[in-house]
Amino acid sequence: MVYIKKLSEHVDEKVTLKGWVYNYRSSKNLYFIELRDGSGICQCVVARDEVPDEAWQGAESLRQESSLEITGTVVEDERSIGGYELQVTDLNVIQVAEDYPITPKEHGVEFLMENRHLWLRSQRQWAAMRVRNEIIFAIHTFFQNEGFIQMDAPIFTGNAAEGTTTLFETEYFEEQAYLTQSGQLYGEAMAMAHGLIYTFGPTFRAEKSKTRRHLTEFWMIEPEMAFYDLNMNMDLAERFVKVIIGRVLENCENELNILERDTENLKKAVEHDFPVISYTDAVENLKSDETAQMLDDMMESRKQEKEDLAKEKEELEAEHGQAKKWRKAQIDQRIKDIAARVDQIEEDLRNIPEWKKSAREFEWGADFGGSDETILTMQYDVPILVHRYPAEIKAFYMKRDPEDDKLALAVDMLAPEGYGEIIGGSQREDDLDVLLERIHEHDLPENIFDWYLDLRKYGTVPHSGFGLGLERTVAWLCGLHHVRETIPFPRMMGRLRP
């Protein structure tokens, strides 16, 4: 057996592929079967005169997602998917799949989510999961090459590091416990033992949000570094993200093409420094006349684009009746793409006036919402680093700026194109007395944090860390609108199956 991704090594050889029917069509005495095996898709041509009667009958019985093994000669053909084709000499059906629910026609998102276990087989979802895998591999490679070791933080925790409002509470042998929202506090303890560590695991947030950026269960990568200050922390975060982008661009060209991802800005992110701006400057930017004008221009641009798309759709529909079968399929796909883009434009047109109002009225001291992050990143093609937030809106463990006690030495990395925060981090408070004061200010129980306070009693040092949200990063690099497509089985409000 050979995998489709290895066909380039077997040109003019007879091989056997095993997989599932992704699509198929017939033409007189020919069957064209698009076979997928998990590593790729290959067109297999079954000619009536070239296969035994049993194999031909098997080809006639096939339906979408039927499983089979198929033998033939590999030929190079630039017109075919992947550049190679299989001239079939034999075919054996393993199972005929009847009435597969996800057909090439348009389906609603709710239907697709209910059938997520099957939706994962579609080409776009396949591509997104391959990019996710490449990102995960790049993460481990980066930190291991930098001298970090991977360690694991517990999922059950007795401490609510940032309050209990966004935590899932559970019972742990008659004790109150929570599902972790971060491995950071434990990461600090591990960094005091090993210097440079990172954790990589599931985290949970119980906030009742249904936005396209939120999941209740997601994966976080959280490095913690002893003897690192905020500037070192920001430098590491930038280098880290550049490496991830570079690996995806290098190794996922096919997947990004399937996702129709424009990679120009991703290439710029690898090549250029990320802008670094303070929270205070970011607030002034939001409230500026230039930002208001930018949003007005965006509104007019979206209106014009919507008109252009409507005209294109009308022309395509007029052509459809006279087009050949292959062209009809192209037209149908383009009309679907237009509909999806129009939906996004209409969402923008609804949101922009509110974004403009919100930006104008934004007050120093408030936290940035999703629309604020979107506006800030509209002016850049690459991620930006926003640092030194008001201490009052940040967690108790973040160190204050020695030059201005109202500011926390915190940083967020905001991805462009409306994807928002992908990294949040800070320099951690290393003074025992100050940390105790912060715990009391936040009305947190001191006894729950006794072990955490020990880190400041016994060999305290300056240290920093950050967390990168895997799913938001996948969404950004793939150009996906909603994070629900970035994880095999998403958990959101109202979504606990499959």
C-alpha positions in Angstrom: 0.0 0.0 0.0 1.2 3.5 -0.9 -0.1 6.8 0.6 -1.2 9.5 -1.9 1.3 12.0 -0.6 4.0 9.7 -1.7 2.8 9.2 -5.3 5.6 11.4 -6.7 8.0 8.6 -5.7 6.2 6.0 -7.7 5.6 7.5 -11.2 5.1 4.7 -13.8 4.8 2.1 -11.1 1.8 -0.1 -10.1 0.6 0.7 -6.6 -2.4 0.1 -4.3 -4.2 2.9 -2.6 -6.7 2.5 0.2 -9.2 5.1 1.1 -12.6 6.7 0.6 -14.5 8.2 -2.3 -14.4 11.9 -2.0 -16.2 12.5 -5.2 -16.9 10.6 -8.5 -18.4 11.0 -11.9 -18.9 8.9 -15.0 -18.4 9.5 -18.7 -19.5 6.7 -21.1 -17.1 3.8 -20.3 -15.0 5.7 -17.8 -15.3 6.4 -14.0 -13.4 9.2 -12.5 -13.0 8.6 -8.7 -11.5 11.2 -6.4 -10.0 9.0 -3.7 -8.9 10.4 -0.3 -6.7 8.5 2.1 -6.1 11.1 4.8 -2.8 12.2 3.2 -4.3 13.7 0.1 -6.6 13.2 -2.8 -5.9 11.4 -6.1 -8.0 11.1 -9.2 -8.3 7.4 -10.2 -9.5 6.7 -13.8 -11.4 3.4 -14.2 -11.7 2.4 -17.9 -14.3 -0.3 -18.8 -11.8 -2.2 -21.0 -8.9 -2.1 -18.5 -10.4 -3.7 -15.4 -12.1 -7.0 -14.7 -16.0 -7.2 -14.7 -16.1 -7.4 -11.0 -14.0 -4.3 -10.6 -16.3 -2.4 -13.0 -19.4 -3.5 -11.2 -17.7 -2.3 -7.9 -17.0 1.1 -9.5 -20.7 1.3 -10.6 -21.8 0.7 -7.0 -19.7 3.4 -5.4 -21.2 6.3 -3.5 -19.7 9.3 -1.7 -17.5 8.1 1.2 -17.6 4.4 0.2 -14.4 2.7 1.3 -12.2 0.7 -1.2 -8.8 -0.4 -2.2 -7.7 0.4 -5.7 -4.7 -0.7 -7.8 -3.2 1.0 -10.8 -0.3 2.7 -12.5 0.8 6.2 -11.3 1.1 8.8 -14.1 2.1 12.4 -13.9 -0.7 14.8 -14.9 -0.6 18.5 -14.0 -4.3 18.8 -14.6 -5.1 16.3 -11.8 -5.4 17.0 -8.1 -1.9 16.9 -6.7 -0.4 16.5 -10.1 -0.7 12.7 -10.3 -3.4 10.3 -11.5 -3.9 6.6 -11.1 -4.8 4.5 -14.2 -6.8 1.8 -12.5 -6.3 -1.9 -13.2 -8.3 -3.4 -10.3 -10.7 -2.2 -7.6 -12.1 -3.8 -4.5 -15.0 -2.2 -2.6 -14.7 -2.6 1.2 -18.1 -0.9 1.9 -20.7 1.0 -0.1 -21.7 4.1 2.0 -25.4 4.8 1.4 -26.9 8.3 1.8 -23.9 10.1 3.2 -25.4 13.2 4.8 -22.8 15.8 3.8 -23.2 16.2 0.1 -21.5 18.8 -2.3 -24.6 21.0 -1.9 -24.7 23.9 0.5 -25.4 23.0 4.2 -26.0 25.3 7.2 -23.4 25.6 9.9 -25.7 24.1 12.5 -26.2 21.0 10.4 -22.4 20.8 9.8 -21.7 21.1 13.5 -24.2 18.4 14.4 -22.2 16.2 11.9 -18.8 17.4 12.9 -17.5 13.8 13.1 -18.2 13.6 9.3 -17.5 17.3 8.4 -13.9 16.7 9.4 -13.5 14.7 6.1 -14.2 17.7 3.9 -11.2 19.2 2.1 -11.2 22.6 3.9 -11.6 21.0 7.4 -8.8 18.5 6.4 -6.6 21.4 5.5 -7.2 23.3 8.7 -6.4 20.3 10.8 -3.1 19.8 8.9 -2.2 23.4 9.5 -3.0 23.0 13.2 -0.7 20.0 13.3 2.1 22.0 11.7 1.7 24.8 14.2 1.8 22.3 17.1 5.0 20.8 15.7 6.5 24.2 15.2 5.7 25.2 18.9 7.5 22.2 20.3 10.4 22.6 17.9 10.9 26.2 18.8 10.9 25.8 22.6 13.0 22.7 22.5 15.6 24.4 20.4 15.5 27.4 22.8 16.4 25.2 25.7 13.0 25.0 27.3 11.5 21.8 28.7 7.9 20.8 28.4 6.1 20.3 31.7 2.4 19.7 32.6 0.1 21.7 34.8 -2.9 20.2 36.5 -6.4 20.5 34.9 -8.1 20.3 38.3 -7.1 23.3 40.5 -8.2 24.6 43.8 -7.4 28.2 43.1 -9.3 30.6 41.0 -6.5 32.8 39.8 -8.6 35.5 38.2 -11.9 35.1 40.0 -14.5 32.4 39.8 -16.9 34.0 37.2 -15.3 32.3 34.2 -14.4 29.0 35.8 -16.2 25.6 35.6 -16.7 24.5 39.1 -16.7 20.8 40.0 -16.5 18.5 43.0 -13.2 16.8 43.7 -13.7 14.1 46.4 -16.0 16.4 48.4 -13.8 19.4 47.9 -14.5 22.4 45.7 -12.4 22.4 42.5 -12.2 24.2 39.2 -11.2 23.2 35.6 -8.1 25.3 34.9 -8.2 28.5 32.9 -4.4 28.6 32.8 -1.4 26.6 33.8 0.5 29.8 34.5 0.8 29.8 38.3 2.1 26.2 38.2 4.4 27.2 35.3 6.0 29.8 37.6 6.8 27.1 40.1 8.3 24.9 37.4 10.4 27.7 36.1 11.9 28.2 39.5 13.1 24.6 39.2 14.2 24.5 35.5 14.6 28.1 34.4 12.9 27.8 31.1 9.7 25.8 30.8 6.5 25.6 28.8 3.2 23.9 29.3 0.8 22.9 26.5 -2.6 21.7 27.4 -6.4 22.2 27.5 -7.9 25.2 29.3 -11.5 26.1 30.1 -13.4 29.3 30.3 -17.0 29.5 31.4 -17.8 33.0 30.1 -21.1 33.0 28.3 -19.9 34.3 25.0 -21.0 33.2 21.5 -18.6 35.3 19.5 -16.6 33.8 16.6 -13.4 34.1 18.8 -14.6 32.1 21.8 -14.5 28.4 22.8 -15.2 27.0 26.3 -12.4 24.5 25.8 -9.2 25.4 24.0 -5.5 24.7 24.0 -2.9 27.1 25.5 0.9 27.2 25.1 2.4 28.9 28.2 6.1 29.5 28.6 7.5 30.8 31.8 11.0 32.2 32.1 13.1 32.9 35.2 15.2 36.1 35.0 13.1 37.5 32.1 11.7 41.1 32.2 8.9 42.4 30.0 11.1 43.4 27.1 12.7 40.0 27.0 9.2 38.5 27.2 8.0 40.5 24.2 11.1 39.7 22.2 10.6 36.0 22.8 6.9 36.2 21.9 7.7 37.9 18.6 10.4 35.4 17.6 8.1 32.5 18.6 5.2 33.7 16.4 7.5 34.4 13.4 8.9 30.8 13.6 5.3 29.4 13.6 4.3 31.5 10.6 7.5 30.6 8.7 6.9 26.8 9.3 3.3 27.0 8.1 4.3 29.0 4.9 7.1 26.5 4.2 5.2 23.2 4.8 1.5 24.0 4.3 1.4 25.6 0.8 -1.1 23.0 -0.4 -3.3 23.4 2.7 -3.3 27.2 2.5 -4.3 27.0 -1.2 -7.2 24.7 -0.4 -8.3 27.3 2.3 -7.8 30.1 -0.3 -5.6 31.9 2.2 -3.9 35.1 0.9 -0.4 34.7 2.4 1.0 38.1 1.6 0.5 39.5 5.1 1.8 36.3 6.6 5.0 36.7 4.6 5.3 40.3 5.8 4.9 39.1 9.4 7.9 36.9 9.0 10.0 39.6 7.4 9.1 42.8 9.4 9.3 43.8 13.0 6.1 43.8 15.0 5.0 47.4 16.0 5.2 47.9 19.8 2.8 50.5 21.2 1.7 51.4 24.7 -1.9 51.0 25.9 -2.1 54.8 26.3 -1.0 55.4 22.7 -3.4 52.8 21.5 -6.3 54.6 23.3 -5.3 57.9 21.6 -5.2 56.0 18.3 -8.7 54.7 18.8 -10.2 58.1 19.6 -8.4 59.9 16.8 -9.9 61.7 13.7 -7.7 59.5 11.5 -9.3 56.3 12.9 -12.8 57.8 12.4 -12.0 58.6 8.8 -10.5 55.1 8.2 -13.8 53.6 9.4 -15.8 55.9 7.1 -13.6 54.9 4.2 -14.1 51.2 5.1 -17.9 51.6 5.1 -17.8 53.1 1.6 -15.4 50.4 0.4 -17.6 47.6 1.7 -20.7 49.1 0.0 -18.9 49.3 -3.3 -17.6 45.7 -3.0 -21.2 44.5 -2.2 -22.4 46.1 -5.4 -19.6 44.6 -7.5 -20.3 41.1 -6.1 -24.0 41.5 -6.8 -23.2 42.3 -10.4 -20.8 39.4 -10.7 -23.4 37.0 -9.3 -26.0 38.2 -11.8 -23.6 37.6 -14.7 -22.7 34.1 -13.4 -26.3 33.1 -13.1 -27.0 34.3 -16.6 -24.1 32.2 -17.9 -25.0 29.1 -15.8 -27.8 27.9 -18.1 -25.5 27.7 -21.2 -22.4 26.4 -19.4 -20.9 22.9 -19.7 -21.0 20.6 -16.6 -17.5 21.4 -15.4 -18.1 25.2 -15.8 -21.4 24.9 -13.9 -19.5 23.4 -11.0 -17.1 26.3 -11.1 -20.0 28.8 -11.2 -21.8 27.2 -8.3 -18.7 27.3 -6.2 -18.1 31.0 -7.0 -21.7 31.8 -6.2 -21.2 30.1 -2.8 -18.0 32.1 -2.2 -19.8 35.4 -3.1 -22.6 34.6 -0.7 -20.1 33.9 2.1 -18.3 37.2 1.3 -21.6 39.2 1.2 -22.5 37.8 4.6 -19.2 39.1 6.0 -19.7 42.5 4.3 -23.2 42.8 5.7 -21.8 42.0 9.2 -19.2 44.7 8.7 -21.8 47.2 7.6 -23.9 46.5 10.7 -20.9 46.8 13.0 -18.8 49.7 11.6 -21.1 52.5 12.9 -21.0 50.9 16.4 -17.3 50.4 16.2 -16.8 54.1 15.3 -19.0 55.2 18.2 -17.3 52.9 20.6 -13.8 54.0 19.5 -14.7 57.7 19.9 -16.1 57.1 23.4 -13.4 54.8 24.6 -12.1 55.8 28.1 -8.6 55.3 29.4 -8.7 52.5 31.9 -11.2 50.2 30.1 -10.2 46.9 28.5 -10.2 46.5 24.8 -13.1 44.7 23.3 -13.0 42.6 20.1 -14.0 45.6 17.9 -11.3 47.8 19.5 -8.7 45.2 18.8 -9.9 44.9 15.2 -9.7 48.7 14.7 -6.2 48.9 16.2 -4.9 46.2 13.9 -6.5 47.5 10.7 -3.7 50.0 10.4 -1.0 47.2 10.3 -0.3 44.2 8.1 1.5 42.3 10.9 0.7 41.6 14.6 1.2 44.4 17.1 2.3 44.3 20.7 0.4 46.5 23.1 2.0 46.9 26.5 1.6 48.5 29.9 -2.1 48.2 30.5 -3.9 49.8 33.5 -3.2 47.7 36.5 -6.8 47.8 37.6 -8.0 45.7 34.7 -5.2 43.1 34.9 -4.6 40.1 37.1 -3.2 40.3 40.6 0.1 38.5 39.7 1.2 41.1 37.2 4.0 43.4 38.3 3.4 47.1 38.3 5.6 49.5 36.3 8.2 50.9 38.7 7.9 54.3 36.8 4.0 54.4 37.1 2.2 52.3 39.6 -1.1 52.7 37.7 0.3 50.5 34.9 1.0 46.7 34.8 3.9 45.3 33.0 1.6 43.4 30.7 1.5 42.8 27.0 -1.0 41.5 24.4 -0.2 40.5 20.9 -3.0 41.4 18.5 -3.2 39.6 15.2 -4.2 41.6 12.1 -7.3 41.1 9.9 -9.7 41.1 12.8 -8.4 38.0 14.6 -7.6 39.9 17.9 -5.5 38.8 20.8 -3.5 35.6 20.3 -1.0 36.2 23.1 -1.4 37.6 26.6 1.5 37.9 29.0 3.3 39.9 31.6 6.2 40.2 34.0 5.2 38.5 37.2 5.2 40.2 40.6 8.2 38.9 42.4 7.9 40.8 45.7 6.2 38.8 48.5 4.7 41.8 50.3 3.4 43.4 47.2 1.9 40.1 46.0 0.1 39.6 49.3 -1.3 43.1 49.1 -2.6 42.4 45.5 -4.2 39.1 46.7 -6.1 41.0 49.4 -7.1 43.8 47.0 -8.7 41.2 44.7 -10.5 39.6 47.7 -8.8 36.2 47.0 -8.3 33.7 49.9 -4.6 33.8 51.0 -4.6 30.2 52.2 -5.3 28.9 48.7 -2.2 30.7 47.4 0.2 29.7 50.2 2.2 27.5 47.8 2.3 30.3 45.2 3.6 32.7 47.9 6.4 30.3 48.7 7.9 31.0 45.3 8.5 34.6 46.6 9.9 33.4 50.0 12.5 31.1 48.7 14.8 32.5 46.0 12.5 35.0 44.3 13.7 36.4 41.0 12.3 38.6 38.2 10.4 36.3 35.8 7.9 36.6 33.0 5.7 34.5 30.7 2.8 34.5 28.3 0.1 32.3 26.8 -0.7 31.7 23.2 -4.2 30.5 22.3 -3.7 27.7 19.7 -7.2 28.0 18.1 -7.1 31.7 17.5 -3.6 31.3 16.0 -4.9 28.5 13.7 -7.9 30.7 12.7 -5.6 33.6 11.8 -3.1 31.6 9.8 -5.8 29.7 8.0 -8.0 32.8 7.4 -11.0 31.1 9.0 -13.8 33.3 10.2 -14.8 31.2 13.3 -12.6 29.3 15.8 -15.1 26.4 15.8 -13.3 25.2 12.6 -9.9 25.2 14.2 -10.3 22.3 16.6 -11.6 18.8 15.8 -14.6 18.8 18.2 -15.3 22.4 19.4 -17.0 23.1 22.7 -19.1 26.3 22.9 -22.2 27.5 24.6 -24.9 25.0 23.8 -22.4 22.6 22.0 -21.5 19.4 23.8 -21.8 16.9 21.0 -20.6 15.2 19.0 
